[in-house]
Every structure is written in C-alpha cells, then in structure tokens.
C-alpha cells in the first residue's frame, strides 16, 4: 500500500512538471491508459511507446498543469484517487476555450498495479 502510494505520488509529481520520462519510469511495459469523460472513453493507448507519444502530444496544450490528490482508496492491486485538476491553456481549443484560460476539474484516477508498476490508468471526469 505504501509502495503504491509512493509510486502514484511520484508519477503525479512528474506529470505536474511535464517530465514524461519521470512518469514512464513507474509504468509497466504493457501500460493501458484510458481517459473517460462523461461516461465515454475518448482516448485510449496500450504500451509504453503509445503512452509516451500521447503524453508528449498532450503537454503542448498547457503552459501549466497541476493534479492534487484529495483522497485515496486502496483495494488489492487497484488504487483510486480523487483528483483536483488545474491547468492554464497554451493554445486555443476547438471547444472554444482560449489560450490563457484556466481549466479546473474534479475527477478520479484509477491506477492498477502489476509487478510493482502501474499497468493501467483510467482518468475519469
């Protein structure tokens, strides 16, 4: 449990710093990532290379981003964290959000572990 918490905290610290290599050091080679928004999966990847490509592409959208964990729930090989998210856009988005706009969300991330590493991440908002 403490190992899982430490890995997640270090992963989020790397995420907040736009440190992609720092993030992937905690990921299993078979990492699966899903972003679920409004009950629909809008992004999914499998494998380190696909995850790294998505992470590199995603960081261009923000000049600043920060995830904070507000609660933890531990179950066997899964850890669910409640997340407060804040970001500042680096560019205009098709949704109508403009460069410099602040984006704030509350959501949760579910981390599944295998062999001491994160093998699946589901970001749900």
N, CA and C atoms as a LAMMPS dump frame, in Angstrom:
ITEM: TIMESTEP
0
ITEM: NUMBER OF ATOMS
375
ITEM: BOX BOUNDS ff ff ff
-5.0000000000000000e+02 5.0000000000000000e+02
-5.0000000000000000e+02 5.0000000000000000e+02
-5.0000000000000000e+02 5.0000000000000000e+02
ITEM: ATOMS id mol type element x y z
1 1 1 N 0.831 -1.199 0
2 1 2 C 0 0 0
3 1 3 C 0.874 1.261 0
4 2 1 N 1.858 1.315 0.874
5 2 2 C 2.745 2.481 0.907
6 2 3 C 3.557 2.597 -0.377
7 3 1 N 3.988 1.441 -0.918
8 3 2 C 4.73 1.463 -2.178
9 3 3 C 3.851 2.015 -3.297
10 4 1 N 2.607 1.558 -3.348
11 4 2 C 1.683 2.045 -4.376
12 4 3 C 1.456 3.548 -4.225
13 5 1 N 1.26 4.003 -3.011
14 5 2 C 1.038 5.428 -2.766
15 5 3 C 2.26 6.235 -3.189
16 6 1 N 3.445 5.771 -2.836
17 6 2 C 4.679 6.457 -3.199
18 6 3 C 4.84 6.54 -4.722
19 7 1 N 4.564 5.443 -5.415
20 7 2 C 4.668 5.428 -6.885
21 7 3 C 3.698 6.426 -7.496
22 8 1 N 2.458 6.432 -7.025
23 8 2 C 1.458 7.363 -7.564
24 8 3 C 1.861 8.811 -7.285
25 9 1 N 2.307 9.093 -6.082
26 9 2 C 2.733 10.461 -5.756
27 9 3 C 3.882 10.908 -6.654
28 10 1 N 4.845 10.03 -6.887
29 10 2 C 5.986 10.384 -7.735
30 10 3 C 5.566 10.52 -9.196
31 11 1 N 4.651 9.676 -9.649
32 11 2 C 4.113 9.775 -11.012
33 11 3 C 3.415 11.135 -11.2
34 12 1 N 2.58 11.524 -10.242
35 12 2 C 1.855 12.801 -10.341
36 12 3 C 2.818 13.98 -10.266
37 13 1 N 3.841 13.89 -9.432
38 13 2 C 4.855 14.959 -9.387
39 13 3 C 5.507 15.133 -10.755
40 14 1 N 5.853 14.029 -11.402
41 14 2 C 6.46 14.091 -12.735
42 14 3 C 5.462 14.666 -13.748
43 15 1 N 4.195 14.247 -13.656
44 15 2 C 3.147 14.778 -14.534
45 15 3 C 3.059 16.3 -14.393
46 16 1 N 3.02 16.775 -13.166
47 16 2 C 2.892 18.213 -12.908
48 16 3 C 4.077 19.003 -13.462
49 17 1 N 5.238 18.355 -13.578
50 17 2 C 6.454 19.016 -14.086
51 17 3 C 6.641 18.805 -15.591
52 18 1 N 5.667 18.156 -16.262
53 18 2 C 5.791 17.822 -17.692
54 18 3 C 6.989 16.898 -17.94
55 19 1 N 7.344 16.077 -16.963
56 19 2 C 8.5 15.174 -17.04
57 19 3 C 8.022 13.796 -17.509
58 20 1 N 7.971 13.614 -18.822
59 20 2 C 7.434 12.376 -19.395
60 20 3 C 8.296 11.174 -18.996
61 21 1 N 9.618 11.301 -19.075
62 21 2 C 10.486 10.189 -18.675
63 21 3 C 10.307 9.862 -17.198
64 22 1 N 10.095 10.886 -16.386
65 22 2 C 9.816 10.668 -14.969
66 22 3 C 8.517 9.912 -14.748
67 23 1 N 7.53 10.171 -15.595
68 23 2 C 6.249 9.46 -15.49
69 23 3 C 6.4 7.994 -15.887
70 24 1 N 7.057 7.756 -17.02
71 24 2 C 7.058 6.39 -17.551
72 24 3 C 7.944 5.427 -16.761
73 25 1 N 8.822 5.947 -15.896
74 25 2 C 9.647 5.034 -15.097
75 25 3 C 8.796 4.195 -14.135
76 26 1 N 7.566 4.647 -13.875
77 26 2 C 6.685 3.926 -12.944
78 26 3 C 5.669 3.041 -13.666
79 27 1 N 5.781 2.955 -15.004
80 27 2 C 4.787 2.244 -15.804
81 27 3 C 5.294 0.889 -16.278
82 28 1 N 4.406 -0.082 -16.254
83 28 2 C 4.661 -1.407 -16.789
84 28 3 C 4.736 -1.296 -18.315
85 29 1 N 5.507 -2.153 -18.957
86 29 2 C 5.622 -2.078 -20.422
87 29 3 C 4.277 -2.265 -21.122
88 30 1 N 3.342 -2.956 -20.473
89 30 2 C 2.005 -3.178 -21.049
90 30 3 C 0.995 -2.132 -20.593
91 31 1 N 1.455 -0.945 -20.203
92 31 2 C 0.568 0.087 -19.672
93 31 3 C -0.623 0.337 -20.603
94 32 1 N -1.802 0.394 -19.989
95 32 2 C -3.018 0.797 -20.696
96 32 3 C -3.465 2.113 -20.085
97 33 1 N -3.851 3.036 -20.938
98 33 2 C -4.35 4.326 -20.469
99 33 3 C -5.696 4.583 -21.111
100 34 1 N -6.643 5.052 -20.29
101 34 2 C -7.962 5.447 -20.787
102 34 3 C -8.346 6.771 -20.164
103 35 1 N -8.83 7.688 -20.992
104 35 2 C -9.432 8.918 -20.492
105 35 3 C -10.928 8.787 -20.733
106 36 1 N -11.699 8.87 -19.658
107 36 2 C -13.144 8.7 -19.732
108 36 3 C -13.791 10.013 -19.301
109 37 1 N -14.558 10.592 -20.21
110 37 2 C -15.2 11.877 -19.959
111 37 3 C -16.691 11.734 -20.227
112 38 1 N -17.508 12.065 -19.226
113 38 2 C -18.956 11.949 -19.392
114 38 3 C -19.408 10.53 -19.679
115 39 1 N -18.68 9.536 -19.164
116 39 2 C -19.052 8.142 -19.353
117 39 3 C -18.55 7.53 -20.65
118 40 1 N -17.884 8.312 -21.497
119 40 2 C -17.369 7.819 -22.778
120 40 3 C -15.844 7.825 -22.777
121 41 1 N -15.244 6.757 -23.299
122 41 2 C -13.791 6.724 -23.462
123 41 3 C -13.436 7.546 -24.679
124 42 1 N -12.692 8.64 -24.474
125 42 2 C -12.331 9.487 -25.612
126 42 3 C -10.879 9.322 -26.03
127 43 1 N -10.062 8.686 -25.193
128 43 2 C -8.665 8.419 -25.533
129 43 3 C -8.271 7.098 -24.887
130 44 1 N -7.533 6.276 -25.638
131 44 2 C -7.032 5.017 -25.081
132 44 3 C -5.719 4.663 -25.77
133 45 1 N -4.765 4.167 -24.968
134 45 2 C -3.493 3.709 -25.523
135 45 3 C -3.112 2.401 -24.848
136 46 1 N -2.202 1.658 -25.497
137 46 2 C -1.651 0.441 -24.9
138 46 3 C -0.167 0.39 -25.239
139 47 1 N 0.647 0.205 -24.208
140 47 2 C 2.089 0.099 -24.385
141 47 3 C 2.796 1.416 -24.075
142 48 1 N 4.053 1.295 -23.682
143 48 2 C 4.864 2.46 -23.291
144 48 3 C 5.007 3.451 -24.443
145 49 1 N 5.29 2.982 -25.646
146 49 2 C 5.529 3.893 -26.772
147 49 3 C 4.29 4.74 -27.058
148 50 1 N 3.114 4.114 -27.067
149 50 2 C 1.864 4.849 -27.331
150 50 3 C 1.561 5.825 -26.201
151 51 1 N 1.815 5.403 -24.964
152 51 2 C 1.59 6.294 -23.82
153 51 3 C 2.507 7.511 -23.912
154 52 1 N 3.785 7.272 -24.203
155 52 2 C 4.756 8.363 -24.279
156 52 3 C 4.373 9.334 -25.4
157 53 1 N 3.941 8.811 -26.531
158 53 2 C 3.519 9.658 -27.65
159 53 3 C 2.335 10.542 -27.25
160 54 1 N 1.355 9.962 -26.578
161 54 2 C 0.188 10.737 -26.118
162 54 3 C 0.612 11.791 -25.094
163 55 1 N 1.46 11.411 -24.161
164 55 2 C 1.904 12.348 -23.122
165 55 3 C 2.673 13.518 -23.731
166 56 1 N 3.535 13.235 -24.702
167 56 2 C 4.288 14.306 -25.376
168 56 3 C 3.343 15.242 -26.121
169 57 1 N 2.36 14.679 -26.816
170 57 2 C 1.394 15.495 -27.558
171 57 3 C 0.537 16.325 -26.607
172 58 1 N 0.147 15.748 -25.476
173 58 2 C -0.753 16.415 -24.531
174 58 3 C -0.099 17.609 -23.848
175 59 1 N 1.201 17.541 -23.606
176 59 2 C 1.833 18.616 -22.845
177 59 3 C 1.866 19.944 -23.6
178 60 1 N 1.723 19.908 -24.926
179 60 2 C 1.722 21.148 -25.708
180 60 3 C 0.48 21.997 -25.456
181 61 1 N -0.573 21.409 -24.896
182 61 2 C -1.824 22.128 -24.67
183 61 3 C -1.79 23.043 -23.445
184 62 1 N -0.809 22.843 -22.57
185 62 2 C -0.796 23.579 -21.304
186 62 3 C 0.534 24.27 -21.048
187 63 1 N 0.471 25.466 -20.506
188 63 2 C 1.687 26.126 -20.026
189 63 3 C 1.913 25.759 -18.562
190 64 1 N 0.841 25.328 -17.919
191 64 2 C 0.904 24.945 -16.509
192 64 3 C -0.193 23.922 -16.274
193 65 1 N 0.093 22.935 -15.443
194 65 2 C -0.932 21.958 -15.059
195 65 3 C -0.562 21.381 -13.7
196 66 1 N -1.586 21.066 -12.949
197 66 2 C -1.338 20.555 -11.604
198 66 3 C -2.465 19.635 -11.167
199 67 1 N -2.098 18.415 -10.802
200 67 2 C -3.041 17.473 -10.196
201 67 3 C -2.72 17.386 -8.711
202 68 1 N -3.777 17.44 -7.879
203 68 2 C -3.636 17.245 -6.437
204 68 3 C -4.557 16.11 -6.018
205 69 1 N -4.034 15.187 -5.24
206 69 2 C -4.849 14.086 -4.723
207 69 3 C -5.578 14.563 -3.476
208 70 1 N -6.904 14.379 -3.456
209 70 2 C -7.698 14.785 -2.293
210 70 3 C -8.159 13.597 -1.452
211 71 1 N -8.14 12.375 -2.029
212 71 2 C -8.455 11.187 -1.226
213 71 3 C -7.903 9.94 -1.908
214 72 1 N -7.717 8.916 -1.091
215 72 2 C -7.131 7.652 -1.536
216 72 3 C -8.032 6.49 -1.151
217 73 1 N -8.175 5.498 -2.038
218 73 2 C -8.884 4.252 -1.717
219 73 3 C -8.044 3.097 -2.267
220 74 1 N -7.627 2.197 -1.37
221 74 2 C -6.76 1.083 -1.742
222 74 3 C -7.557 -0.219 -1.766
223 75 1 N -7.416 -0.988 -2.861
224 75 2 C -8.034 -2.315 -2.977
225 75 3 C -7.062 -3.219 -3.723
226 76 1 N -6.605 -4.282 -3.095
227 76 2 C -5.722 -5.255 -3.737
228 76 3 C -4.704 -4.589 -4.664
229 77 1 N -4.906 -4.739 -5.995
230 77 2 C -3.96 -4.196 -6.967
231 77 3 C -4.422 -2.868 -7.572
232 78 1 N -5.479 -2.267 -7.004
233 78 2 C -6.011 -1.004 -7.522
234 78 3 C -5.992 0.077 -6.459
235 79 1 N -5.696 1.292 -6.928
236 79 2 C -5.771 2.462 -6.054
237 79 3 C -6.58 3.52 -6.801
238 80 1 N -7.635 3.996 -6.143
239 80 2 C -8.468 5.051 -6.724
240 80 3 C -8.184 6.334 -5.962
241 81 1 N -7.85 7.381 -6.705
242 81 2 C -7.578 8.673 -6.084
243 81 3 C -8.542 9.707 -6.646
244 82 1 N -9.016 10.575 -5.764
245 82 2 C -9.803 11.728 -6.197
246 82 3 C -8.812 12.827 -6.522
247 83 1 N -9.042 13.505 -7.628
248 83 2 C -8.087 14.488 -8.149
249 83 3 C -8.745 15.846 -8.328
250 84 1 N -8.064 16.877 -7.858
251 84 2 C -8.389 18.256 -8.243
252 84 3 C -7.379 18.617 -9.319
253 85 1 N -7.868 19.1 -10.457
254 85 2 C -7.01 19.422 -11.593
255 85 3 C -7.136 20.89 -11.937
256 86 1 N -5.992 21.51 -12.205
257 86 2 C -5.96 22.905 -12.633
258 86 3 C -4.912 23.026 -13.728
259 87 1 N -5.277 23.682 -14.832
260 87 2 C -4.33 23.89 -15.91
261 87 3 C -4.565 25.237 -16.578
262 88 1 N -3.525 25.767 -17.205
263 88 2 C -3.61 27.005 -17.986
264 88 3 C -3.297 26.634 -19.436
265 89 1 N -4.225 26.953 -20.34
266 89 2 C -4.08 26.569 -21.737
267 89 3 C -2.954 27.328 -22.443
268 90 1 N -2.228 26.61 -23.287
269 90 2 C -1.151 27.191 -24.094
270 90 3 C -1.648 27.571 -25.482
271 91 1 N -2.871 27.148 -25.821
272 91 2 C -3.411 27.408 -27.153
273 91 3 C -4.937 27.406 -27.109
274 92 1 N -5.539 27.953 -28.149
275 92 2 C -6.986 27.889 -28.302
276 92 3 C -7.382 26.45 -28.626
277 93 1 N -8.533 26.021 -28.103
278 93 2 C -9.031 24.672 -28.359
279 93 3 C -10.311 24.73 -29.198
280 94 1 N -10.594 23.658 -29.946
281 94 2 C -11.821 23.623 -30.752
282 94 3 C -13.094 23.789 -29.912
283 95 1 N -13.006 23.464 -28.628
284 95 2 C -14.167 23.581 -27.735
285 95 3 C -14.56 25.033 -27.463
286 96 1 N -13.676 25.968 -27.854
287 96 2 C -13.939 27.381 -27.602
288 96 3 C -13.088 27.956 -26.492
289 97 1 N -12.424 27.092 -25.736
290 97 2 C -11.508 27.577 -24.688
291 97 3 C -10.326 28.267 -25.356
292 98 1 N -9.861 29.333 -24.747
293 98 2 C -8.825 30.169 -25.341
294 98 3 C -7.492 30.048 -24.606
295 99 1 N -6.418 30.333 -25.335
296 99 2 C -5.079 30.382 -24.761
297 99 3 C -5.117 31.286 -23.528
298 100 1 N -4.542 30.817 -22.428
299 100 2 C -4.515 31.576 -21.181
300 100 3 C -5.68 31.265 -20.253
301 101 1 N -6.722 30.597 -20.772
302 101 2 C -7.859 30.219 -19.923
303 101 3 C -7.425 29.183 -18.889
304 102 1 N -8.018 29.277 -17.714
305 102 2 C -7.792 28.278 -16.671
306 102 3 C -8.834 27.17 -16.813
307 103 1 N -8.377 25.953 -16.716
308 103 2 C -9.241 24.78 -16.745
309 103 3 C -9.168 24.159 -15.35
310 104 1 N -10.313 23.971 -14.716
311 104 2 C -10.339 23.288 -13.423
312 104 3 C -11.361 22.161 -13.496
313 105 1 N -11.014 21.032 -12.933
314 105 2 C -11.883 19.853 -12.933
315 105 3 C -11.672 19.076 -11.645
316 106 1 N -12.692 18.336 -11.304
317 106 2 C -12.58 17.346 -10.235
318 106 3 C -12.867 16.004 -10.89
319 107 1 N -12.033 15.04 -10.623
320 107 2 C -12.223 13.725 -11.22
321 107 3 C -11.565 12.673 -10.363
322 108 1 N -11.376 11.527 -10.971
323 108 2 C -10.661 10.469 -10.253
324 108 3 C -9.781 9.713 -11.234
325 109 1 N -8.744 9.138 -10.695
326 109 2 C -7.866 8.274 -11.467
327 109 3 C -7.803 6.933 -10.758
328 110 1 N -7.894 5.866 -11.552
329 110 2 C -7.788 4.511 -11.033
330 110 3 C -6.484 3.935 -11.572
331 111 1 N -5.587 3.59 -10.659
332 111 2 C -4.286 3.015 -11.008
333 111 3 C -4.322 1.529 -10.664
334 112 1 N -4.004 0.672 -11.631
335 112 2 C -3.916 -0.769 -11.406
336 112 3 C -2.446 -1.156 -11.488
337 113 1 N -2.015 -1.993 -10.551
338 113 2 C -0.608 -2.378 -10.443
339 113 3 C -0.379 -3.828 -10.837
340 114 1 N 0.799 -4.066 -11.434
341 114 2 C 1.255 -5.42 -11.757
342 114 3 C 2.771 -5.403 -11.644
343 115 1 N 3.325 -6.38 -10.974
344 115 2 C 4.783 -6.491 -10.816
345 115 3 C 5.392 -5.219 -10.216
346 116 1 N 4.656 -4.543 -9.333
347 116 2 C 5.164 -3.361 -8.654
348 116 3 C 5.146 -2.089 -9.488
349 117 1 N 4.533 -2.145 -10.654
350 117 2 C 4.444 -0.983 -11.543
351 117 3 C 2.991 -0.73 -11.93
352 118 1 N 2.719 0.464 -12.43
353 118 2 C 1.367 0.809 -12.887
354 118 3 C 1.152 0.164 -14.257
355 119 1 N 0.113 -0.68 -14.367
356 119 2 C -0.178 -1.36 -15.623
357 119 3 C -1.423 -0.782 -16.319
358 120 1 N -2.224 0.008 -15.556
359 120 2 C -3.403 0.619 -16.152
360 120 3 C -3.732 1.895 -15.4
361 121 1 N -4.071 2.937 -16.181
362 121 2 C -4.541 4.193 -15.609
363 121 3 C -5.847 4.55 -16.303
364 122 1 N -6.854 4.809 -15.483
365 122 2 C -8.127 5.324 -16.001
366 122 3 C -8.342 6.683 -15.375
367 123 1 N -8.353 7.719 -16.221
368 123 2 C -8.679 9.071 -15.771
369 123 3 C -10.149 9.308 -16.085
370 124 1 N -10.927 9.627 -15.053
371 124 2 C -12.373 9.737 -15.201
372 124 3 C -12.815 11.128 -14.747
373 125 1 N -13.502 11.825 -15.654
374 125 2 C -14.02 13.15 -15.3
375 125 3 C -15.44 13.298 -15.822
